[in-house]
Amino acid sequence: MCVLVTMVFLRRTPLLRYVLLSAMLALLLFISSFWLREFPSSLFPEVGQSGEAQGGVRDCGSPWQPCLSFYHQKPEPPWAPEQWAEPDGALSLVKECPGQSFQASHLLLYLKSSLANNEDILLEPYLKSWDQLLKFMESLGPMVSFFSQKVQEKVVLIRELSLRHSAEANGKPAGLQTPEAFGLKTGAYRSVRSMMEAELRADMVNFSYRTDSGCRTLLRLHRSLLWLKLMLEGLAEGPNENGQYKTPGELSRDAYKVALAPHHPWVLRQAAEFVFLALPDRQYFLQLVCVQNQQEATPILRIIIDALMLVHTRTQQLLAERGMLDLP
């Protein structure tokens, strides 16, 4: 009831809306600091976080006019096996978007590169796809940091686990700086299946109480991937019988109720409502994939959705094989 009253109040007082949402952002960040808190990086004194992994949101816009770019350097060029360079001609539809950090073409290449031939998921391109998805989330404005902050922590955590395991396996001294991909190419954290096997052997995974394992962290990322996929599916849909499109806030709320809300306590579910209120309009979302209207956006969104579905389905199967879909 309190949330509904606040929503009506915010719509009727545009001037106060900015002030109140700013205050709510501070409150949400405070609340989220207690939400599924991961262990601190001080537990890994031998490795450091890379700039890309821990890069935060730059102060470059309001909730209503979020900026398109968070990092001013030129985006890192994508890498992928050559067989994905033109998958059925799909990439020919996906354009590079100058002046913004998120690139749909890079996301698509990383997602497809993560699909190994043996029904496994390669973790290095999988995490790189999350780097792009984080840029997408951050470009929606500072209020979305309620979600993106925790997703970023999980991406960093898996990289740290990989670095730590590989450093120990190779007898490297504590404190030695290594590339963030160290261990993700040939080590135990090369793929989802190899990570599961290594962590089960090391008793890092428990099915009764929480442990800070890569498997548990992957499950949380897996749920967030479903949320983003469902939201994009809504954006790709046409209008209703009255010719009206759902707003991005409504689509995000609907996706959240399916993918994340069942796993969140009541207070976080209520706080998430304020995030949905602050999302930009549909046209802004279309600009993120370099199109001007819904007709141009639908085929591009479908390409991205299909890639997300492939990765999500395979990850679901891998988690189900080990009985890890409900890790505490």
Buried (B, 14 or more C-beta within 10 A) or exposed (E): EEBEEBBEEBEEEEEEBBEBBEEBBEEBBEBBEEBBEBEEBEEBEBBBBBEBBBBEBBEBBBBBEBBBBBBEEEBEEBEBEEEBEEBEEBBEBBBEBEEBBBBBBBBBBBBBBBBBEEEBBBBBBBBBBBBBBBBBBBBBBBBBBBBBBBBBBBBBBBBBBBBBBBBEEEEBEEEEEBEBBBBBBEBBBBBBBBBBEBBBEEEBBEEEEEBEBBBBBBBBBBBBBBBBBBBBBBBBBEEEEEEEBBBBBEBBBBBBBEBBBEEBEEEBBEBBBBBBBBBBEBEBBBBBBBBEEBEBBBEBBBBBBBBBBBBBEBBBEBBEEBEBEEBE
